[in-house]
């Protein structure tokens, strides 16, 4: 009987905590060079990303933002609302998007081709020197200058 009262008390406390709109933590998984939308239940007053070289945050308005994968790895994202109350606190994991990608290995060199539907080089972090040349060509063609 005593155990069931403790369980009921714990469930009641957890319900009150969740009902108050407290921060939640779930991993955000985003592919490299892709964006993940986040819609907030209430207005944000501040946003911080732990390591901006891994993921970036673009704030559209006080309730809507995008997390963009910049480099492989994980970092954290914190969003605060009124009075510094944490609206969201969680981990951002940047992964590769291997959809329609063919990997070709020659000795110790690995190259990737994205086949959508024609196969073209798709350089990735950690690829050889030839891939760096291709990556700079892609960046300059896109007008981003490699940023």
Z-matrix of the N, CA and C atoms (Angstrom, degrees):
N
C 1 1.449
C 2 1.525 1 111.00
N 3 1.340 2 115.69 1 -41.29
C 4 1.451 3 119.56 2 -179.78
C 5 1.524 4 110.76 3 -64.70
N 6 1.333 5 117.42 4 -39.09
C 7 1.462 6 121.51 5 179.47
C 8 1.527 7 110.44 6 -63.12
N 9 1.317 8 117.59 7 -42.36
C 10 1.463 9 120.16 8 -178.82
C 11 1.530 10 110.92 9 -65.96
N 12 1.321 11 119.18 10 -33.48
C 13 1.469 12 121.16 11 176.34
C 14 1.528 13 110.34 12 -66.07
N 15 1.332 14 116.09 13 -39.44
C 16 1.459 15 119.61 14 177.87
C 17 1.525 16 111.06 15 -64.78
N 18 1.315 17 115.54 16 -40.45
C 19 1.464 18 119.85 17 178.89
C 20 1.521 19 109.91 18 -64.28
N 21 1.331 20 117.26 19 -45.01
C 22 1.466 21 121.41 20 179.40
C 23 1.526 22 109.99 21 -61.81
N 24 1.321 23 117.49 22 -42.61
C 25 1.464 24 121.01 23 179.53
C 26 1.529 25 110.78 24 -64.68
N 27 1.326 26 116.70 25 -41.05
C 28 1.466 27 120.49 26 179.40
C 29 1.523 28 111.01 27 -65.52
N 30 1.329 29 117.39 28 -42.74
C 31 1.462 30 121.20 29 178.63
C 32 1.518 31 110.32 30 -64.33
N 33 1.331 32 117.33 31 -41.05
C 34 1.462 33 120.56 32 179.03
C 35 1.526 34 110.68 33 -63.87
N 36 1.317 35 117.54 34 -42.22
C 37 1.466 36 121.19 35 179.32
C 38 1.524 37 110.40 36 -64.65
N 39 1.326 38 116.98 37 -42.91
C 40 1.460 39 120.89 38 179.00
C 41 1.524 40 110.76 39 -64.22
N 42 1.307 41 117.75 40 -39.69
C 43 1.459 42 121.71 41 179.24
C 44 1.521 43 111.07 42 -62.68
N 45 1.338 44 116.11 43 -42.08
C 46 1.460 45 119.48 44 179.30
C 47 1.526 46 109.98 45 -65.79
N 48 1.338 47 116.85 46 -38.42
C 49 1.458 48 121.21 47 179.97
C 50 1.521 49 110.41 48 -64.22
N 51 1.322 50 117.91 49 -45.73
C 52 1.461 51 121.95 50 -179.70
C 53 1.524 52 111.10 51 -70.09
N 54 1.311 53 117.62 52 -37.63
C 55 1.457 54 120.91 53 -178.31
C 56 1.524 55 111.51 54 -67.97
N 57 1.326 56 117.06 55 -24.19
C 58 1.457 57 119.96 56 -178.83
C 59 1.524 58 111.89 57 -75.91
N 60 1.339 59 117.89 58 0.01
C 61 1.453 60 121.33 59 178.49
C 62 1.521 61 111.78 60 75.62
N 63 1.304 62 116.68 61 31.77
C 64 1.458 63 121.25 62 -177.91
C 65 1.515 64 110.86 63 -66.79
N 66 1.310 65 115.97 64 164.79
C 67 1.458 66 122.42 65 -179.47
C 68 1.520 67 110.59 66 -61.21
N 69 1.295 68 115.07 67 147.03
C 70 1.453 69 119.90 68 176.31
C 71 1.513 70 107.74 69 -121.30
N 72 1.300 71 115.38 70 157.28
C 73 1.461 72 119.03 71 -179.59
C 74 1.518 73 108.89 72 -131.23
N 75 1.300 74 115.77 73 112.08
C 76 1.457 75 121.14 74 171.42
C 77 1.508 76 106.20 75 -139.14
N 78 1.299 77 115.49 76 147.54
C 79 1.452 78 119.26 77 -179.27
C 80 1.518 79 111.17 78 -65.55
N 81 1.299 80 115.13 79 137.28
C 82 1.461 81 121.36 80 170.56
C 83 1.514 82 105.01 81 -101.47
N 84 1.320 83 116.49 82 122.24
C 85 1.455 84 121.46 83 177.88
C 86 1.519 85 107.18 84 -107.96
N 87 1.311 86 114.64 85 123.44
C 88 1.456 87 120.05 86 -179.33
C 89 1.523 88 107.76 87 -135.31
N 90 1.316 89 115.53 88 140.07
C 91 1.466 90 120.35 89 179.26
C 92 1.523 91 110.05 90 -78.41
N 93 1.306 92 115.33 91 152.77
C 94 1.457 93 122.03 92 176.58
C 95 1.528 94 109.19 93 -54.95
N 96 1.309 95 117.07 94 132.85
C 97 1.473 96 124.31 95 179.88
C 98 1.524 97 113.60 96 64.69
N 99 1.313 98 117.25 97 21.78
C 100 1.463 99 121.89 98 176.23
C 101 1.528 100 108.50 99 -120.24
N 102 1.323 101 116.60 100 163.11
C 103 1.464 102 121.66 101 179.20
C 104 1.518 103 110.13 102 -116.23
N 105 1.327 104 115.63 103 146.99
C 106 1.457 105 122.74 104 178.59
C 107 1.528 106 107.71 105 -123.91
N 108 1.356 107 118.18 106 121.91
C 109 1.468 108 119.82 107 -178.24
C 110 1.528 109 112.11 108 -81.74
N 111 1.317 110 115.86 109 143.90
C 112 1.468 111 121.71 110 175.12
C 113 1.524 112 107.50 111 -130.03
N 114 1.326 113 115.35 112 123.18
C 115 1.459 114 121.45 113 176.29
C 116 1.521 115 107.01 114 -107.46
N 117 1.327 116 116.91 115 127.28
C 118 1.457 117 122.28 116 -177.05
C 119 1.525 118 110.72 117 -97.43
N 120 1.320 119 116.35 118 148.25
C 121 1.466 120 121.69 119 -179.64
C 122 1.524 121 111.89 120 -75.25
N 123 1.326 122 116.41 121 -24.59
C 124 1.461 123 120.17 122 178.39
C 125 1.525 124 109.71 123 -141.53
N 126 1.319 125 117.71 124 163.83
C 127 1.468 126 120.81 125 -174.72
C 128 1.530 127 113.39 126 -63.07
N 129 1.321 128 114.53 127 139.66
C 130 1.464 129 121.02 128 176.49
C 131 1.524 130 108.98 129 -95.81
N 132 1.323 131 114.98 130 146.36
C 133 1.457 132 120.37 131 175.76
C 134 1.523 133 111.75 132 -113.18
N 135 1.341 134 116.28 133 -14.01
C 136 1.447 135 119.80 134 179.27
C 137 1.514 136 111.24 135 -157.71
N 138 1.328 137 115.65 136 146.54
C 139 1.464 138 121.84 137 179.70
C 140 1.520 139 107.66 138 -136.51
N 141 1.332 140 116.92 139 135.42
C 142 1.465 141 120.91 140 177.41
C 143 1.521 142 109.45 141 -137.64
N 144 1.322 143 115.19 142 136.29
C 145 1.461 144 121.15 143 174.30
C 146 1.524 145 106.08 144 -112.99
N 147 1.320 146 116.97 145 133.88
C 148 1.459 147 121.06 146 -175.53
C 149 1.515 148 113.89 147 -59.94
N 150 1.328 149 117.49 148 -50.47
C 151 1.456 150 121.41 149 -178.66
C 152 1.525 151 108.81 150 -129.72
N 153 1.321 152 117.84 151 99.53
C 154 1.466 153 120.44 152 -176.64
C 155 1.519 154 114.90 153 -67.68
N 156 1.333 155 119.05 154 -8.31
C 157 1.464 156 119.01 155 174.32
C 158 1.529 157 110.64 156 -80.65
N 159 1.329 158 117.85 157 -18.74
C 160 1.463 159 121.63 158 178.16
C 161 1.523 160 111.00 159 -90.38
N 162 1.332 161 117.07 160 -44.40
C 163 1.466 162 121.25 161 -179.58
C 164 1.519 163 109.44 162 -144.29
N 165 1.318 164 115.27 163 148.03
C 166 1.456 165 121.18 164 177.27
C 167 1.514 166 109.55 165 -115.97
N 168 1.323 167 116.37 166 158.25
C 169 1.462 168 121.60 167 177.72
C 170 1.513 169 108.35 168 -124.91
N 171 1.318 170 115.49 169 130.18
C 172 1.452 171 122.21 170 176.55
C 173 1.525 172 107.40 171 -116.12
N 174 1.319 173 116.25 172 116.09
C 175 1.461 174 121.20 173 -177.92
C 176 1.526 175 108.27 174 -89.69
N 177 1.335 176 116.53 175 117.85
C 178 1.460 177 121.58 176 179.22
C 179 1.522 178 110.94 177 -84.77
N 180 1.315 179 115.91 178 -44.05
C 181 1.461 180 123.04 179 172.85
C 182 1.526 181 106.93 180 -158.77
N 183 1.321 182 118.73 181 -172.80
C 184 1.465 183 119.97 182 -173.42
C 185 1.535 184 114.29 183 -71.36
N 186 1.327 185 117.94 184 -4.94
C 187 1.465 186 120.68 185 178.50
C 188 1.528 187 113.91 186 -124.87
N 189 1.318 188 117.49 187 1.40
C 190 1.462 189 119.52 188 -175.01
C 191 1.519 190 110.45 189 -142.04
N 192 1.344 191 116.28 190 128.18
C 193 1.455 192 121.07 191 178.44
C 194 1.512 193 110.85 192 -144.71
N 195 1.328 194 115.11 193 162.48
C 196 1.459 195 121.84 194 177.33
C 197 1.521 196 108.77 195 -119.04
N 198 1.339 197 115.94 196 138.96
C 199 1.459 198 122.33 197 172.08
C 200 1.518 199 106.16 198 -107.68
N 201 1.332 200 117.20 199 127.28
C 202 1.461 201 122.38 200 -177.64
C 203 1.527 202 110.13 201 -116.30
N 204 1.346 203 116.02 202 132.04
C 205 1.457 204 121.17 203 177.98
C 206 1.513 205 110.50 204 -76.83
N 207 1.339 206 116.64 205 123.44
C 208 1.466 207 121.43 206 -178.27
C 209 1.522 208 112.63 207 -108.38
N 210 1.329 209 116.98 208 -33.15
C 211 1.458 210 121.43 209 -178.57
C 212 1.521 211 107.42 210 -155.70
N 213 1.319 212 117.03 211 153.14
C 214 1.460 213 120.10 212 -179.14
C 215 1.520 214 111.28 213 -63.27
N 216 1.314 215 115.72 214 144.72
C 217 1.458 216 120.83 215 177.23
C 218 1.509 217 110.81 216 138.14
N 219 1.322 218 114.84 217 -166.01
C 220 1.460 219 119.55 218 177.81
C 221 1.518 220 109.70 219 -137.24
N 222 1.294 221 115.38 220 150.80
C 223 1.457 222 123.67 221 177.31
C 224 1.526 223 106.50 222 -149.04
N 225 1.302 224 117.75 223 -169.13
C 226 1.463 225 118.49 224 178.22
C 227 1.525 226 110.68 225 -127.35
N 228 1.327 227 114.53 226 159.30
C 229 1.454 228 122.69 227 178.46
C 230 1.518 229 107.80 228 -126.94
N 231 1.330 230 116.26 229 132.95
C 232 1.459 231 121.53 230 176.66
C 233 1.521 232 107.77 231 -128.12
N 234 1.331 233 115.97 232 130.53
C 235 1.459 234 122.26 233 176.67
C 236 1.521 235 107.19 234 -122.75
N 237 1.332 236 116.54 235 127.01
C 238 1.459 237 120.65 236 179.86
C 239 1.517 238 110.13 237 -115.52
N 240 1.324 239 114.74 238 150.09
C 241 1.452 240 122.00 239 179.46
C 242 1.513 241 111.00 240 -113.01
N 243 1.322 242 115.03 241 -151.14
C 244 1.462 243 121.72 242 -178.63
C 245 1.527 244 110.81 243 -57.74
N 246 1.316 245 115.08 244 141.78
C 247 1.468 246 123.01 245 178.70
C 248 1.520 247 112.92 246 59.26
N 249 1.334 248 117.36 247 24.88
C 250 1.461 249 120.55 248 177.88
C 251 1.512 250 115.02 249 72.58
N 252 1.333 251 116.81 250 14.01
C 253 1.466 252 120.44 251 -179.83
C 254 1.517 253 109.73 252 -71.84
N 255 1.319 254 116.87 253 131.89
C 256 1.460 255 121.92 254 -177.89
C 257 1.528 256 109.39 255 -75.21
N 258 1.342 257 116.06 256 118.41
C 259 1.464 258 121.83 257 177.77
C 260 1.517 259 111.14 258 -88.45
N 261 1.322 260 115.87 259 -34.83
C 262 1.462 261 120.61 260 -179.72
C 263 1.527 262 108.22 261 -149.51
N 264 1.301 263 115.24 262 137.84
C 265 1.454 264 121.53 263 172.36
C 266 1.516 265 106.41 264 -146.32
N 267 1.303 266 117.01 265 116.64
C 268 1.456 267 119.71 266 -177.60
C 269 1.519 268 111.36 267 -163.17
N 270 1.306 269 114.54 268 175.18
C 271 1.454 270 122.53 269 -177.22
C 272 1.521 271 110.41 270 -93.46
N 273 1.320 272 116.22 271 142.19
C 274 1.460 273 122.74 272 173.98
C 275 1.523 274 106.76 273 -111.26
N 276 1.333 275 115.98 274 122.82
C 277 1.459 276 121.60 275 -179.64
C 278 1.528 277 107.70 276 -114.75
N 279 1.326 278 115.83 277 120.76
C 280 1.464 279 121.08 278 179.56
C 281 1.524 280 108.27 279 -99.34
N 282 1.325 281 115.08 280 123.39
C 283 1.459 282 121.96 281 -176.87
C 284 1.525 283 109.57 282 -122.15
N 285 1.304 284 115.82 283 174.67
C 286 1.465 285 119.22 284 176.88
C 287 1.525 286 109.72 285 -90.56
N 288 1.313 287 115.54 286 149.07
C 289 1.462 288 121.60 287 174.66
C 290 1.520 289 106.29 288 -102.74
N 291 1.306 290 116.09 289 101.78
C 292 1.462 291 120.84 290 -176.62
C 293 1.528 292 112.58 291 -96.42
N 294 1.330 293 117.02 292 18.18
C 295 1.452 294 120.81 293 176.99
C 296 1.524 295 109.12 294 -65.12
N 297 1.312 296 116.86 295 128.19
C 298 1.467 297 123.48 296 178.24
C 299 1.533 298 113.30 297 60.97
N 300 1.330 299 117.32 298 27.60
C 301 1.462 300 121.47 299 -179.91
C 302 1.523 301 109.44 300 -109.07
N 303 1.337 302 114.99 301 134.56
C 304 1.462 303 121.68 302 175.84
C 305 1.526 304 106.62 303 -113.36
N 306 1.331 305 116.48 304 128.33
C 307 1.459 306 120.71 305 178.11
C 308 1.516 307 109.19 306 -99.76
N 309 1.343 308 115.82 307 131.65
C 310 1.455 309 122.34 308 179.09
C 311 1.519 310 107.28 309 -118.03
N 312 1.343 311 116.13 310 124.31
C 313 1.454 312 120.89 311 -179.97
C 314 1.516 313 109.47 312 -113.26
N 315 1.325 314 115.46 313 126.01
C 316 1.463 315 122.52 314 176.55
C 317 1.521 316 106.83 315 -124.94
N 318 1.311 317 116.00 316 103.00
C 319 1.462 318 119.78 317 -176.17
C 320 1.518 319 109.63 318 65.61
N 321 1.333 320 115.85 319 -118.80
C 322 1.461 321 119.88 320 179.77
C 323 1.526 322 112.07 321 -98.76
N 324 1.315 323 117.72 322 -4.44
C 325 1.459 324 122.61 323 179.22
C 326 1.521 325 110.75 324 -89.92
N 327 1.318 326 116.40 325 135.32
C 328 1.460 327 121.81 326 175.16
C 329 1.518 328 108.22 327 -120.97
N 330 1.310 329 115.42 328 132.12
C 331 1.454 330 120.86 329 176.36
C 332 1.516 331 109.43 330 -123.47
N 333 1.303 332 115.82 331 153.34
C 334 1.460 333 120.53 332 179.81
C 335 1.519 334 109.60 333 -119.98
N 336 1.297 335 115.01 334 142.18
C 337 1.455 336 122.03 335 175.14
C 338 1.511 337 107.61 336 -123.54
N 339 1.310 338 116.06 337 131.53
C 340 1.461 339 120.39 338 175.02
C 341 1.516 340 106.60 339 -98.10
N 342 1.323 341 115.85 340 123.11
C 343 1.462 342 121.76 341 -173.66
C 344 1.522 343 109.93 342 -113.73
N 345 1.343 344 115.85 343 90.31
C 346 1.469 345 120.95 344 -176.87
C 347 1.515 346 111.89 345 -136.71
N 348 1.261 347 126.00 346 72.66
C 349 1.451 348 130.12 347 -12.75
C 350 1.522 349 112.82 348 -85.53
N 351 1.366 350 118.71 349 -21.02
C 352 1.461 351 120.13 350 178.33
C 353 1.522 352 109.33 351 -82.10
N 354 1.320 353 115.83 352 143.69
C 355 1.464 354 120.19 353 -179.30
C 356 1.523 355 110.25 354 -86.89
N 357 1.329 356 114.95 355 125.99
C 358 1.461 357 122.47 356 178.83
C 359 1.524 358 108.33 357 -134.01
N 360 1.329 359 117.65 358 152.55
C 361 1.468 360 119.49 359 -179.99
C 362 1.530 361 111.39 360 -57.76
N 363 1.315 362 114.77 361 138.22
C 364 1.463 363 121.17 362 176.13
C 365 1.525 364 107.65 363 -129.73
N 366 1.333 365 117.30 364 89.69
C 367 1.461 366 119.29 365 -177.92
C 368 1.524 367 110.73 366 -65.72
N 369 1.322 368 114.75 367 152.08
C 370 1.453 369 120.47 368 -179.47
C 371 1.515 370 109.10 369 -138.56
N 372 1.297 371 116.39 370 162.57
C 373 1.454 372 122.06 371 178.50
C 374 1.520 373 108.75 372 -58.58
N 375 1.332 374 116.29 373 129.33
C 376 1.456 375 120.81 374 178.71
C 377 1.513 376 114.47 375 94.09
N 378 1.327 377 117.76 376 -5.40
C 379 1.464 378 120.39 377 177.16
C 380 1.519 379 109.99 378 -72.17
N 381 1.325 380 116.83 379 169.34
C 382 1.464 381 123.24 380 -177.12
C 383 1.513 382 113.82 381 -68.68
N 384 1.354 383 115.41 382 -177.46
C 385 1.461 384 121.88 383 -176.11
C 386 1.520 385 112.91 384 -63.93
N 387 1.343 386 117.40 385 -35.47
C 388 1.464 387 119.60 386 177.76
C 389 1.520 388 110.54 387 -59.83
N 390 1.319 389 116.34 388 -36.72
C 391 1.460 390 120.85 389 179.33
C 392 1.517 391 111.76 390 -66.94
N 393 1.329 392 116.84 391 -32.80
C 394 1.465 393 119.93 392 178.07
C 395 1.519 394 110.71 393 -65.52
N 396 1.324 395 116.84 394 -38.60
C 397 1.462 396 120.94 395 176.93
C 398 1.522 397 110.07 396 -63.37
N 399 1.319 398 116.19 397 -45.31
C 400 1.468 399 121.02 398 178.78
C 401 1.522 400 110.20 399 -62.16
N 402 1.327 401 117.05 400 -42.80
C 403 1.466 402 121.19 401 -179.53
C 404 1.521 403 111.11 402 -61.71
N 405 1.327 404 117.79 403 -40.97
C 406 1.465 405 119.62 404 179.24
C 407 1.522 406 110.86 405 -68.51
N 408 1.330 407 117.80 406 -34.39
C 409 1.459 408 120.45 407 175.71
C 410 1.517 409 111.06 408 -64.93
N 411 1.336 410 116.76 409 -42.29
C 412 1.469 411 120.99 410 178.63
C 413 1.510 412 110.66 411 -62.89
N 414 1.339 413 115.54 412 -45.28
C 415 1.471 414 120.16 413 -178.68
C 416 1.523 415 111.29 414 -63.65
N 417 1.351 416 117.79 415 -42.88
C 418 1.459 417 119.38 416 -179.11
C 419 1.517 418 112.07 417 -70.27
N 420 1.335 419 117.05 418 -32.92
C 421 1.473 420 120.20 419 177.12
C 422 1.510 421 111.09 420 -67.63
N 423 1.340 422 116.44 421 -35.16
C 424 1.470 423 121.01 422 179.40
C 425 1.510 424 113.20 423 -78.64
N 426 1.346 425 117.20 424 -7.49
C 427 1.456 426 119.66 425 177.93
C 428 1.510 427 114.10 426 81.01
N 429 1.354 428 116.65 427 6.55
C 430 1.472 429 118.33 428 -177.55
C 431 1.510 430 111.89 429 -87.54
N 432 1.325 431 118.11 430 -15.05
C 433 1.440 432 121.04 431 179.55
C 434 1.516 433 113.09 432 67.05
N 435 1.349 434 117.52 433 20.40
C 436 1.457 435 121.44 434 176.89
C 437 1.505 436 114.08 435 85.46
N 438 1.311 437 118.63 436 9.27
C 439 1.471 438 120.04 437 -178.49
C 440 1.491 439 111.57 438 -89.71
